[in-house]
Amino acid sequence: MHRNFILSQGVASIFSLATGVFGLLFEPKVRPAIRAWVRFALIFVISMPLAILSLRMRKYTGYYQIDDQGRPVHFLGTALPESIKGRFGLTRKKFLEQLKYG
């Protein structure tokens, strides 16, 4: 996984938690004071950049060809490549151990 993907998922989780807390604690007091279209506009303005970021980060999830250090070199695609079907994957740590002892 790309490092930015993990970051975007963390930001989305924090945003989700913050909106839940806001909805639970503050919304019943604020709702009568703000018109519906203003609430919608505020939610839209806040959530659209996060949605765009999430869509951009989705392209980094998938299968990569890696170098001797276990770093991604070439993106193979989001679908499982035919060359590795039926094989078990390795974590970066196990891959480096195999290089060290194998």
TORKOL-78183 format. One line per field, with one value per residue (C-alpha): x, y, z. Coordinates in nm, 2 decimals. Layout:
residues N
xx	(X | ...)
yy	(Y | ...)
zz	(Z | ...)
This chain:
residues 102
xx	(0.00 | 0.12 | 0.19 | -0.05 | -0.33 | -0.29 | -0.28 | -0.60 | -0.78 | -0.67 | -0.80 | -1.13 | -1.17 | -1.10 | -1.35 | -1.61 | -1.55 | -1.57 | -1.89 | -2.04 | -1.95 | -2.08 | -2.40 | -2.45 | -2.36 | -2.40 | -2.65 | -2.97 | -2.88 | -2.76 | -3.01 | -3.30 | -3.06 | -2.93 | -3.13 | -3.12 | -2.94 | -2.67 | -2.61 | -2.59 | -2.35 | -2.12 | -2.11 | -2.06 | -1.77 | -1.60 | -1.65 | -1.57 | -1.19 | -1.18 | -1.37 | -1.14 | -0.84 | -0.98 | -1.04 | -0.69 | -0.54 | -0.73 | -0.50 | -0.21 | -0.36 | -0.28 | 0.02 | 0.37 | 0.70 | 0.96 | 1.33 | 1.59 | 1.51 | 1.14 | 1.04 | 0.78 | 0.94 | 0.66 | 0.29 | 0.14 | -0.23 | -0.52 | -0.61 | -0.41 | -0.15 | -0.17 | 0.20 | 0.13 | -0.21 | -0.22 | 0.09 | 0.11 | 0.22 | 0.50 | 0.52 | 0.82 | 0.98 | 0.96 | 1.08 | 1.39 | 1.45 | 1.45 | 1.70 | 1.92 | 1.91 | 1.82)
yy	(0.00 | 0.35 | 0.56 | 0.84 | 0.59 | 0.51 | 0.88 | 0.95 | 0.66 | 0.81 | 1.15 | 1.00 | 0.82 | 1.13 | 1.32 | 1.06 | 1.06 | 1.44 | 1.45 | 1.19 | 1.37 | 1.70 | 1.53 | 1.39 | 1.69 | 2.01 | 1.94 | 1.94 | 2.29 | 2.43 | 2.27 | 2.52 | 2.82 | 2.71 | 2.66 | 2.32 | 2.43 | 2.60 | 2.28 | 2.09 | 2.34 | 2.32 | 1.94 | 1.94 | 2.19 | 1.99 | 1.64 | 1.70 | 1.75 | 1.44 | 1.24 | 1.36 | 1.27 | 0.93 | 0.87 | 0.98 | 0.75 | 0.44 | 0.42 | 0.32 | 0.01 | -0.31 | -0.53 | -0.40 | -0.55 | -0.48 | -0.44 | -0.62 | -0.38 | -0.46 | -0.12 | -0.09 | -0.04 | -0.10 | -0.10 | -0.43 | -0.34 | -0.36 | -0.72 | -1.02 | -1.09 | -1.44 | -1.50 | -1.51 | -1.68 | -1.96 | -1.84 | -1.69 | -1.33 | -1.21 | -0.91 | -0.68 | -0.81 | -1.18 | -1.09 | -0.92 | -1.22 | -1.45 | -1.23 | -1.23 | -1.61 | -1.75)
zz	(0.00 | -0.07 | 0.23 | 0.12 | 0.10 | 0.47 | 0.54 | 0.35 | 0.53 | 0.86 | 0.77 | 0.65 | 0.98 | 1.18 | 0.97 | 1.02 | 1.40 | 1.41 | 1.22 | 1.44 | 1.75 | 1.60 | 1.50 | 1.85 | 2.06 | 1.87 | 1.58 | 1.79 | 1.92 | 1.59 | 1.35 | 1.43 | 1.37 | 1.03 | 0.72 | 0.55 | 0.23 | 0.44 | 0.63 | 0.30 | 0.16 | 0.46 | 0.45 | 0.08 | 0.10 | 0.37 | 0.23 | -0.14 | -0.10 | 0.11 | -0.15 | -0.43 | -0.22 | -0.15 | -0.52 | -0.61 | -0.34 | -0.47 | -0.77 | -0.54 | -0.40 | -0.59 | -0.68 | -0.74 | -0.86 | -0.59 | -0.58 | -0.36 | -0.07 | -0.08 | -0.22 | -0.50 | -0.85 | -1.10 | -1.06 | -1.20 | -1.16 | -0.92 | -1.02 | -0.92 | -1.19 | -1.36 | -1.27 | -0.90 | -0.88 | -0.63 | -0.45 | -0.10 | -0.06 | 0.17 | 0.39 | 0.34 | 0.66 | 0.55 | 0.20 | 0.34 | 0.57 | 0.28 | 0.10 | 0.41 | 0.48 | 0.14)
